[in-house]
């Protein structure tokens, strides 16, 4: 299926970005308050030492993952353009060593 789809697929031109998005619905106050609360690791039962270790970058990892749009755009710039990894994606996508074998986009 994948090979057939890739061979026959076409990429359409993107649609224009919306000028304005609709406002988000107003949530009841108790629901809104519960969504603002994020328990700490200590509140989830971890000791202070365990929580500190979890917040520290582990050198065994290949990347110091950061969240947010800015970090995502920087990763995309590096992986696709600076390191030119997209051209070899098919060969490296199942690799397990190093930060470049995968886009890490998911």
C-alpha positions, 0 to 999 in steps of 0.5 A: 500500500505504501509504495502504491500510495507514494507512487500515485500521490500528489501534493496539493498547494497549501490553502491560505492561513486563516486571518483570524481564529475563532475564540475558544469557548469559555470553560466553567471556572472549576474546570478552568482551575483544574486545567491550570493545576499541574502537580509536582513530581514530589506531589506525585510521590517522588522524593526530592532527590528523584525529582531533581534527577528527573529534571537534570539532562541525562547524558545518555540521551541523544538530545536535550528535548525542549518543548514548544514551537520555538524548539520545534522550529529550531529542530526542524531547521537543523535536521532538514536544512542544516544537517540535510537529513531529509534526503537520507530519511529512508535509509536512517529512519530505523536507526538507533544511534545519534541524534540525526537518525530520526527527526524526533518530530513526533 
